[in-house]
Structures are given as structure tokens and as C-alpha cells.
Amino acid sequence: MRTRIGILTTILLLLSGCSKQTEQTKPAAAAAKPPDPVAVRTMAAQTRKVEKTISVTGSLLPDESVSVSAEVSGRVAAIRADFGQRVKKGDILVEIDKQELSLQCERAKAALAQALARAGLRPGQEDATPESTPAIRQATAQFEDARSKLENASRLVKTGDIARERFTEIEKAYQARQAALEATHDELRVLLASIQALRAEVRLAEKRLADATVRAPFDGAVTARTISPGQYAKENTPILTLVKTYPLRLRADVPEPVAGEVRVGTTLSFTTGAAPGATFHAVVRELNPSLDARSRSLTAEARIVENDARLKPGMFVQVRLVTELSASVVAVPREALYTVAGLTKLFVIRGGKAVEIRCAPGEEIDGWMEIPGGLIHAGEPVAVSDLAKLVNGAPVAPRG
């Protein structure tokens, strides 16, 4: 009896062990079963030709900027332009009181007229050289009289009609008259030189009188006014600040690695927040002959092509510089990119599985995005649908 019970117990234990073993192998078998492939639509990466560009920052500068001042001192009589006003070249900007300057000019003209009269000339004959003056004619007459007396005395002294001492006196008088005549010619040359000096004084006085009227040196706009009418202004004291707003200058710093791509004549394109959606252009005119030692950048200056009222000096702009006109890049459709948590990635199909590649896409070319860095190759299939279902290494079933 006991033997039968023991046999039955053994059989029950064996059956229980087999049942537990079967239950433990079921999950293992389920885990070993591969997941179902994800059906995705794919497209092949392609090689595209693009312009390689870099973006740098720049600033707009006026073509010319000047502090307008008067070359003469005096009280400001009138200011014809104010802050923000546009002026044309030659427009009167400032007038200095001219009363004292006018008197100085008249005095210089009177002194010149007096010198001309002494030379026997009339106003307007400053460049003429007179053959004689009243003083020269008087000295010439006296010299001729002395010479006649000397000739008569020479004959009389030979016949003994006059004494030798009297002849000597007449001879000395002749020599004195001759010297006096030569002196009048010297005085004429001095007088002509003084006339030229006085004429220069007149011109200088006229210039100072004209300088009391300050005119605009170029077309531009007034950006500042520092003096009011009635105030006394010394020579070269800034009164107005004038800027020339066209053509504007664009100055940008180009990084050292691409500094060789910028040359005189290169066309730059740029944008600014003051004109959303608009693109402007500028042509490089000057280059700094050396790089900045601290920033290792090359300063380029360009002239802006467009005359747009939205562009103003002092603006901050984003400059687009073309470094290569036709560069070969690998591009994928825009649909192949998947962005999550700030990361952009795509899935390349290799060996029937999805391979995740994180990237920073470059330029967009007609709906295709440049993938830099040689991460993928032209012709490789990339997933363009159901990207949220894919993970790295997931099996895929490509479809058209």
C-alpha cells in the first residue's frame, strides 16, 4: 500500500515540474520572436549643386559725414537747417554776422585803390605795369636839365669861361639827378609789389566775407545741431552734423578661413530687421590690407546698390557671402527630417533596418535639405513616412 502511494506521489511531482517548465518557456519563446517590420515609404538621397555661403554680421555707414563749421568767428546770424532736414549741395546752412567782415573788405579795397593811384593806375588795372609815374616824369625832367647844364659847362670850362670848381658842382648835381631818377624806378617796382600784396589782402577779405555764409558740401541730412542763432561761434566750432545717406557703405568682418573668397568687385547680399523679407545687395570696393589681430577677421567695405529709404546709417545687418558658386552636396527630401526635443534626425535604410542619424541640415534646395559632413551618401534610401514609429535598428519594409 505504501509502495503504491509513493509511486503516485512521484508521478504527481514529475507532472507538476513539467507544467512549470512549460509555463516558463512560453515568455522566452515570445521574447525571441522578432518584431514586425515597419512599413515606410523611402526616397533615395541625391547629389545637388548649391552655392556655399556663410553669414556674417555688418553695419551700415554713411558715405560721408562732416561737422559743418564756419572758418571765421562771429555771432551766428541765422541757421537755415535743423535736425532731420535734408539739404542739397550748395544750400545755405549757417550765416555769420558780416558787418565787421564787410568793413575789413572795404578797407582793403581802399588801400589798394590808393596804391594804384600812386602808380598812375585806375581800379581794375592791378596787373598793368606803367611805363612812368608822376615821380618818374619829374625826376626825368630834372635829370635832363642837369645833363644839359653839364654839357654846357664842359665846353665853358675848356675855354676858361667858368672855374673848375663851378664845373665840379654842376657835375655832382648831374650825378644826383641821375641817382634820383634810378630811385624813382626802384620805387615803382616796390609800389607794384605792394599793389599785388594789397590785392591779395582784398581777396583774403572777400574770402572771409564769403566764409561767413556756410553752405552744404554735399547732398545729405542734418543729424545734429549744436549752436543756436545769436550765439558767438569761434573759428571751426561745429555747428551742424551732416551725413550723406546715399550710397551707403556696408562694413563687415569676414572670418579668416574664407577671407580669400572676398575680393574687390564681389557682390554681397544682406538683410535687415528694418525691412522684413527684403534682400539688398552691395559691391565690395575696399579691403583692409591686414587681418585684425584679435578677431582674426578681414574688414571689407562695400557700396550699397539699392537706394531704399528703409536703409539708414547705423543699422545692423546680416550679410550672406557666397564662398563657392557650384558645390556638390548630398540632399534628402524635407519629409525625411524628424525633429523631437530639439534634435533633428533622419533614418537611413541599411540592411533592411533603420539607422538613426542626427544632423544639422544646411541649405534648402527646392524642397531638399543639404546633409553636411558626409553622414550619408547619394543613392542611399531614407525613410520619408512614419518616422515617429522608427527607432535605431528597427526592421523596415520599404514601400513605394
C-alpha positions in Angstrom: 0.0 0.0 0.0 2.8 2.4 1.0 4.6 1.5 -2.2 1.6 2.5 -4.4 1.3 5.9 -2.6 5.0 6.6 -3.1 4.7 5.8 -6.8 1.7 8.1 -7.2 3.5 10.9 -5.4 6.5 10.6 -7.7 4.2 10.7 -10.7 2.4 13.9 -9.5 5.8 15.6 -8.7 7.0 14.9 -12.3 3.8 16.2 -13.8 4.0 19.4 -11.7 7.6 20.0 -12.8 6.8 19.6 -16.5 3.9 22.0 -16.2 6.1 24.7 -14.5 8.8 24.2 -17.2 6.2 24.7 -19.9 4.9 27.9 -18.4 8.5 29.4 -18.1 9.4 28.6 -21.7 6.3 30.4 -23.1 7.5 34.0 -22.4 11.1 33.2 -23.5 9.7 32.0 -26.8 7.6 35.1 -27.2 10.6 37.3 -26.5 12.7 35.6 -29.0 10.2 36.3 -31.8 11.5 39.3 -33.9 9.2 42.5 -34.2 7.2 43.1 -37.3 8.9 45.3 -39.8 7.6 48.9 -40.1 6.3 49.7 -43.5 7.8 53.1 -44.6 8.0 55.0 -47.8 11.6 55.7 -48.9 13.3 58.0 -51.3 17.0 58.0 -52.4 19.4 60.8 -51.3 20.6 62.8 -54.2 23.6 64.9 -55.2 22.7 68.6 -55.8 24.6 71.7 -56.9 24.3 74.6 -54.5 26.0 77.9 -53.6 28.1 77.5 -50.5 27.6 80.6 -48.3 28.4 81.9 -44.8 26.6 84.5 -42.8 28.4 87.4 -41.1 27.2 90.5 -39.3 27.8 94.0 -40.6 26.8 97.6 -40.1 25.6 100.4 -42.5 27.6 103.6 -42.5 27.1 106.9 -44.3 29.0 107.6 -47.4 30.2 110.9 -45.9 29.9 112.5 -42.5 31.0 116.0 -41.7 30.8 118.5 -38.8 29.8 121.8 -40.5 31.6 124.8 -39.1 32.5 128.4 -40.1 36.1 129.4 -41.0 35.5 132.8 -39.4 34.5 133.7 -35.9 31.5 135.8 -35.1 27.9 135.9 -33.9 25.6 133.4 -35.6 23.0 135.4 -37.5 20.9 132.5 -38.8 20.8 128.7 -39.1 18.9 127.6 -42.2 18.7 123.9 -41.5 17.7 121.9 -38.5 17.8 118.3 -37.2 16.4 115.7 -39.6 16.1 118.1 -42.6 17.5 117.1 -46.0 19.7 119.6 -47.8 21.2 119.9 -51.3 24.8 120.7 -52.2 25.3 124.4 -52.1 22.3 125.2 -49.8 23.0 127.9 -47.2 23.2 126.2 -43.8 24.6 128.9 -41.5 25.2 132.7 -41.7 27.6 134.6 -39.5 27.2 138.3 -38.9 29.0 140.1 -41.7 29.2 143.7 -40.6 32.8 143.6 -39.3 34.0 141.5 -42.2 32.4 143.9 -44.7 34.2 146.8 -43.2 37.5 144.9 -43.3 36.9 144.2 -47.0 36.1 147.8 -47.8 39.3 149.0 -46.0 41.4 146.6 -48.0 39.9 147.8 -51.3 40.5 151.4 -50.3 44.2 150.7 -49.6 44.5 149.0 -53.0 42.9 151.9 -54.8 45.3 154.3 -53.1 48.4 152.3 -54.2 47.0 152.2 -57.8 46.6 156.0 -57.8 50.2 156.4 -56.7 51.2 154.3 -59.7 49.0 156.2 -62.0 46.6 153.3 -62.5 42.9 153.0 -62.1 40.9 150.3 -60.3 40.9 147.2 -62.4 44.4 147.8 -63.7 46.2 145.8 -60.9 48.0 143.6 -63.5 49.2 146.6 -65.6 52.8 147.8 -65.5 53.0 151.6 -66.1 55.9 153.0 -68.2 56.2 156.0 -66.0 54.7 157.7 -62.9 54.5 161.4 -62.0 57.6 161.0 -59.8 59.5 159.3 -62.7 58.5 162.1 -65.1 59.5 164.8 -62.6 62.9 163.0 -62.0 63.4 162.6 -65.7 62.9 166.3 -66.4 65.3 167.3 -63.6 67.8 164.7 -64.9 67.6 166.1 -68.5 68.1 169.7 -67.2 71.2 168.6 -65.2 72.6 166.8 -68.2 72.2 169.9 -70.4 73.9 172.1 -67.8 76.7 169.6 -67.6 77.3 169.6 -71.4 77.4 173.5 -71.5 79.8 173.5 -68.5 82.1 171.0 -70.2 82.5 173.4 -73.2 82.9 176.5 -71.0 85.5 175.0 -68.7 87.7 174.3 -71.7 87.6 177.9 -72.8 88.1 179.1 -69.2 84.8 180.9 -69.1 83.9 179.1 -65.8 86.0 178.0 -63.0 86.9 174.3 -62.4 85.2 174.4 -59.0 81.9 175.5 -60.7 82.2 172.7 -63.2 82.6 170.2 -60.4 79.5 171.4 -58.7 77.4 171.1 -61.9 78.8 167.6 -62.4 77.8 166.5 -58.9 74.3 167.9 -59.4 74.0 165.8 -62.6 75.0 162.7 -60.8 72.5 163.4 -58.0 69.7 163.8 -60.6 70.7 160.6 -62.2 70.5 158.7 -58.9 67.2 160.3 -58.1 65.8 159.0 -61.5 67.0 155.5 -60.7 65.4 155.7 -57.3 62.0 156.5 -58.8 62.2 153.3 -61.0 63.0 151.3 -57.8 60.1 152.9 -56.0 57.8 151.9 -58.9 58.9 148.3 -58.6 58.2 148.5 -54.9 54.9 150.1 -55.5 53.9 147.4 -58.0 54.8 144.7 -55.4 52.7 146.4 -52.8 49.8 146.6 -55.2 50.0 142.8 -55.6 50.1 142.4 -51.8 47.1 144.7 -51.3 45.2 142.8 -54.0 45.9 139.6 -52.0 44.6 141.3 -48.9 41.4 142.2 -50.8 41.0 138.7 -52.0 41.5 137.4 -48.4 39.0 139.9 -47.1 36.5 138.8 -49.7 37.1 135.2 -48.9 36.5 135.8 -45.2 33.3 137.6 -46.1 32.2 134.7 -48.2 33.1 132.2 -45.5 30.6 133.9 -43.2 28.0 132.0 -45.3 28.3 128.3 -44.7 27.0 126.0 -47.5 26.3 122.3 -47.7 29.3 120.4 -49.1 27.1 117.6 -50.5 23.5 116.3 -50.6 22.6 114.9 -47.2 20.6 115.2 -44.0 21.3 117.0 -40.7 21.8 114.7 -37.8 22.7 117.2 -35.1 22.7 120.9 -34.3 25.0 122.2 -31.5 24.6 126.0 -31.7 21.6 128.4 -31.8 21.2 131.7 -33.6 22.7 134.7 -31.6 25.4 132.6 -30.1 29.1 133.5 -30.7 31.0 130.9 -32.6 34.7 130.7 -32.8 36.5 129.5 -35.9 35.9 125.8 -36.8 33.4 125.4 -34.0 31.0 122.5 -35.0 27.5 123.9 -35.7 25.7 121.1 -37.6 26.5 117.5 -38.4 25.7 116.5 -42.0 25.7 112.9 -43.3 25.4 111.7 -46.9 23.0 108.8 -46.9 23.4 107.5 -50.5 25.2 105.5 -51.4 25.5 103.9 -48.0 28.6 101.9 -47.0 28.4 98.3 -45.7 31.3 97.3 -43.4 31.6 93.6 -42.4 34.2 91.4 -40.7 34.9 88.2 -42.7 36.4 85.2 -40.8 39.9 84.2 -41.7 39.1 80.8 -43.3 37.1 82.5 -46.0 38.9 85.8 -46.2 40.4 84.8 -49.5 37.0 84.5 -51.1 36.3 88.2 -50.8 37.7 90.4 -53.5 37.1 93.9 -54.8 34.1 93.6 -57.0 32.5 90.8 -55.1 28.7 91.2 -54.7 27.3 90.7 -51.2 23.6 90.2 -50.3 22.2 91.2 -46.9 19.0 91.5 -44.9 17.9 93.7 -42.0 15.1 93.6 -39.5 14.0 97.0 -40.6 12.9 95.5 -43.9 11.5 92.0 -43.3 11.6 89.8 -46.3 13.7 92.1 -48.4 17.2 91.3 -49.7 19.6 94.0 -50.6 23.0 94.0 -52.4 26.3 95.7 -52.1 29.6 95.6 -54.1 32.9 95.4 -52.3 35.1 98.4 -53.0 37.8 98.3 -50.4 39.5 95.6 -48.3 41.6 96.1 -45.2 45.2 95.1 -46.2 45.7 93.2 -42.9 43.5 91.0 -40.7 42.5 92.1 -37.2 45.0 90.5 -34.8 42.3 89.9 -32.1 39.4 88.6 -34.0 41.4 87.1 -37.0 38.9 88.7 -39.4 39.2 90.8 -42.5 37.2 94.0 -42.7 35.5 94.6 -46.1 33.7 97.7 -47.1 31.1 97.7 -49.9 28.8 100.2 -51.5 25.1 99.5 -51.4 23.4 99.2 -54.8 19.8 100.0 -53.9 18.6 103.5 -52.9 16.0 102.4 -50.3 14.7 104.8 -47.7 14.4 101.9 -45.2 18.1 101.6 -45.1 19.7 104.1 -42.7 23.3 104.6 -41.3 23.9 102.7 -38.1 21.7 99.7 -39.0 22.8 96.2 -38.0 22.6 93.7 -41.0 23.1 90.0 -41.7 25.4 89.6 -44.7 25.4 86.5 -46.9 28.7 85.7 -48.5 29.0 83.2 -51.4 32.2 81.1 -50.9 31.6 78.6 -53.7 29.3 79.0 -56.7 28.6 75.4 -57.6 29.4 72.9 -54.8 28.2 69.2 -54.8 26.2 68.3 -51.7 24.1 65.3 -50.6 20.5 66.2 -50.0 17.4 64.4 -48.8 13.7 65.4 -49.0 12.4 67.7 -46.4 10.0 65.0 -45.2 13.0 62.8 -44.2 13.9 65.0 -41.3 12.3 64.4 -37.9 12.7 66.9 -35.1 12.0 65.9 -31.5 13.2 67.5 -28.2 15.3 70.0 -30.2 17.2 67.3 -32.1 16.9 66.8 -35.9 17.5 63.3 -37.2 16.7 61.1 -40.2 16.6 57.3 -40.8 18.8 55.7 -43.5 17.7 52.2 -44.5 20.8 49.9 -44.4 20.5 46.1 -44.4 16.7 46.2 -44.0 17.0 48.2 -40.8 16.6 51.9 -39.9 19.8 53.6 -38.9 19.3 56.8 -37.0 21.5 59.7 -38.0 21.4 63.0 -36.1 22.3 66.0 -38.2 22.2 69.8 -38.6 20.8 70.3 -42.0 22.2 73.0 -44.3 20.7 74.9 -47.2 17.3 74.0 -48.6 17.2 73.4 -52.4 13.8 73.1 -53.9 12.3 71.1 -51.1 15.5 69.1 -50.5 17.7 69.7 -47.4 21.5 69.6 -47.5 23.1 67.0 -45.2 26.6 68.1 -44.4 29.6 66.1 -43.0 29.4 63.0 -45.2 26.8 61.4 -42.9 25.0 59.7 -45.8 25.9 59.0 -49.5 24.0 59.7 -52.7 21.7 56.9 -53.6 21.1 55.6 -50.1 17.3 55.2 -49.3 15.9 57.3 -46.4 12.6 57.0 -44.8 10.1 59.8 -45.6 7.0 58.5 -43.7 6.0 57.0 -40.3 9.2 58.5 -38.8 7.7 58.6 -35.3 7.4 54.7 -35.4 11.1 54.2 -36.1 13.9 53.7 -33.7 17.6 52.9 -34.3 17.9 49.3 -35.6 14.2 48.8 -36.2 13.4 46.5 -39.2 11.6 48.2 -42.0 9.7 47.2 -45.0 10.2 49.8 -47.7 7.3 50.6 -50.0 6.9 52.9 -52.9 
